[in-house]
């Protein structure tokens, strides 16, 4: 894959974009990534008819200027809203299992820092108790705790859905990918983003069902989607939720 930064100069202001050439592309396609912004995907220069596509790219983007600016403005509003939650300071808010929790940061003389989830009359809280002997920062303490919660939740959903779907994974790993929530290999290995534990339980369950279904059908054809819908008829709603909250989930734990 080859990437190159570029800028489209327009009357209402420039629009930066990233040109991404990949053999998997069959045509010119424009997407807006929550962190990378406008991405133009197209076939490599070696593909017949695609060696000089700069003019085509600019024309394509100009026709979609209104759509691009609306979505970029929405991303900026999301960033502002997320920033107002306070980062990782005491009293800030962080999403966990779909709900916003207030962060309460305390200290102790214990050997290791801990995290607990408490419910109060005002709001649910994630209480981070930092141990003097523990050199980890608040974000690292929270990340380790969230990963443990994610593994428990994902393994529970696999235990619920694997047998009805007749899909048995050979291995399950947790990672932090930037472009997908889960993946499946032909050898039966499943991988999931630990950040799914920040999303509602239904969204996490949808991704687990999706990847288990890939152990039966590797493409995204009618049989695959029918299998997913047999366990989560509302899977489209939760896939949409993940798309709309991608920036929030991927920037969680940033100071």
N, C-alpha and C positions, 0 to 999 in steps of 0.2 A: 504494500500500500504506500502511495506517495501523497504527501500533503504539502500544500502551499498556501500561504496567506495572501489575501488580496483585498482591495477596497473598491466598492462601487460608488462613484461620485455622482450624486444626484442634487437637484435644486434644493430639496429640503434637508440636505445633510448627507454625509457619507454613511455607507453601510459596510462594515468590515465583514468578510466571509472567509471560510476555509474551503479550498478546493481539495477534494479527496478522490484520488484515482485508485480504483481497486478492480481487480479482475472479476470480482463478483457482480459489479455493476453492469447492467444491460442497457441502461438509458440514463439520461440526466435527471437527477432528483434533488430536491431541496428540502432540508429538514432544519429545525431549530433545536439545538442541543441546549439543555438548561445551563450548562457551564461554558461550552465552547461557542455558543451563538449560532450564526447561520452557517450551515455546512452544505456544500454543493458536491454531490457524489456523481461520478461519471466513470465510464470505462477508461482503461489506460490508453496512452497515446499510440501504442502498438496495434490497438484494435482499429480495424478499417473504418475510416470516416471520423475518427476521434482525435487525430493528431493535433489539430488546431481548433479548439472549441471555445476560445476566449470570447469571441463575439457572440456565440450562441449563449454562453453563460450570462453575459451582461444583459442581453435581450430578454432572457428568461427571467432574470431577477427584476428587471425594470417592469415587466408585466405584472409582477407580484409584489410591487413595492408596498401597496396598502396592506396586504396580508402580512408581509414581513414586519412592517412598523408596528402593527397592532400586537403581534406576538412578542416582539422585542420589548415593547412598552409594558406588556403584561409581565414579562420576566423581571423587568426593573421594579415593578410594583411588588412582586414577590420578594425580591431581594431586600427592599425597604422594610416590608412587613417582618421578614425573618430577622433583620438586624435589630428591629425594635423589641424583639423578645429577649435581648440582653446577653446573647452568647452563652458563656459558661460561668457567669457570675452568680453569686448568691441572690436569689430572688428572680432569676431569669426563668424562662419557660422552655421546656423541651418535650417533644412528642414521644410517647411510648405506648405501644399497642393501640395507636390511633388517637389517643387523647393527650392533650397538653397537660404536662405536669410542671409544677413549680420546683425549681432546684433549691435545695437547702444544703449549704455547705458548712460543715462543722469540722472540728479537729479533735484528736484524742491522742493518748499515749500508747495506743495499741501497736502491735508489731506490723499490722497490715491494714491498709485502707479498705473500707467497705461501702456498699451501696444497699439501701433498702427502699422499698416502696411503701409509703404511708398514706393513709386517707385521712383528711381533716374536714371540718365543716366547710371551710372556704374552698379548698382545692386539693386534688391528689398531689403528693410530693414525691420526688426522688431525693432521698437524703444521702448525701455523699459525706462520709466521715473520713477525713484525711489523717493518716497516722504519721507521726513525726518521723518514724524510721523508714517510711515508704517514700521513695524518691519520685514516684510516678505523679504526673500532673493530673488535674481534675479530668481532663478529656480522656487520658489513658485509663484511668480508673473506671470511668463510665463505659468506655469502649469494651474493656475486658468483661465487665458485668453484663453489658448488652449482648455480647457474643455468646455468653453462657445461656442467657435467656432465649436467644435466637435458636441455638442448637436444641434446647429442650422443646421449644414450640415446633420447630420443623420436624424433629424426630417424632413428635406426637402426631402430627398430621400425616406423616408417612405411614405410621402405624395404623392410622384410621383408613387411609385410602389405597394403600398398596395392594392389599388382597382383593378388594372389589374391582380394581382396575387391572388385576392380573399382571402387575408390574413389580418386580423385585430389584431394587438397586443393588449394585455390587459394592458401592462405596458412596458416602455422602460427605462433602466438604463444605466449609464456609469460607467465603472470600469477600473481597470488597471491590467488585467490578464497577466500572463507571457507566457501562452502556446496557447492561442487562441484569435482571433480577435473579435469573437462574439459567442453568444449562444442563444438557444431558448428552452423554457420549454413547456411541454404539456399543461400548463395552459395559454399559449399565451404570457408569459413574454419574452421580448428580452433584451439582455445585449450586450453592445459593448465596445470595448477598445477606450478610448478617444484618444489614439495615432494614430488612423486612420486618424485624421485630419492632421498629418504630411505627410501622403502618398498622391499620386495623387488622384484627385476627383474620377477617374474611379475605383481605388482600394477600396475606401470607399464605393462607390455605389455597387460594386460587393459583399462586405460583407453584406450590407443591404439586397440586393436581396437574397443572400444565406440564411440568417436567416429568412426572410419572407417566403421563399419557404419551410422552415422546419415547418412552421405552417400548411402547406398542407401535406407534406410528411416528416416523421421524419427520415427515413433512407437516404442513399445515393445511391438509386437505379436509374434505367434509367428514371423513371418518374420525380424524383427530379431534376436530371441534365437537363432534357429537359425543365423543368419549369424555372430553372436558366438561361439556354441559350436563352429562349424566351425573356428575358429582357437584358441579357448581353452575347451576343454570344462569346465575347472574355474573358469570365470569367477566363479561364485557364491562360491567359497571366497575369492578375492582381493578381491572387492567387500566381503565380510564383514570381511576383515582391515583394509581401509581404514576401514570404519565403526568398528571396535573401536579403532583406533589414531589416529582423527581428532584427538583432543585432543593427543596426543603430537606429531603431525606439525605441527599448526598452532601449537603453542607452542614449537617448536624454535627455537633461536637467541635465546630470551629469557634475560635475565641472571638 
